[in-house]
Amino acid sequence: MESWIHVIERAAAEHPEVVALSDSSGDRATYADLLTRVEGSAGGWAANGVGPGDVVCVVMRNSTEYIAQVLGLCRAGAIPALINWRVAPE
């Protein structure tokens, strides 16, 4: 079974210039860009001590960066816990 990381790797190899994501701010990422962002994110998380099996809360607005961070956590072996950014304090 393939993970989303495998799907992105294959798409980046086969169709690197195809737009994979775009958001309301106008940010766009091709499959090649997305793979680069995911790898960078994974490296950043690992450099900050996040490793396989760690659970990391992610609270962000919907964006291409949000997807890159979530997939970067997966790439690092961590488990993203997605929290709605609108969640009330109570």
Buried (B, 14 or more C-beta within 10 A) or exposed (E): EEEEBEEBBEBBEEEBEEEBBEBEEEEEBBBBBBBBBBBEBBEEBBEEEBEEEBEBEBEEEEBBBBBBBBBBBBBBBBEBEEEEEEEEEE
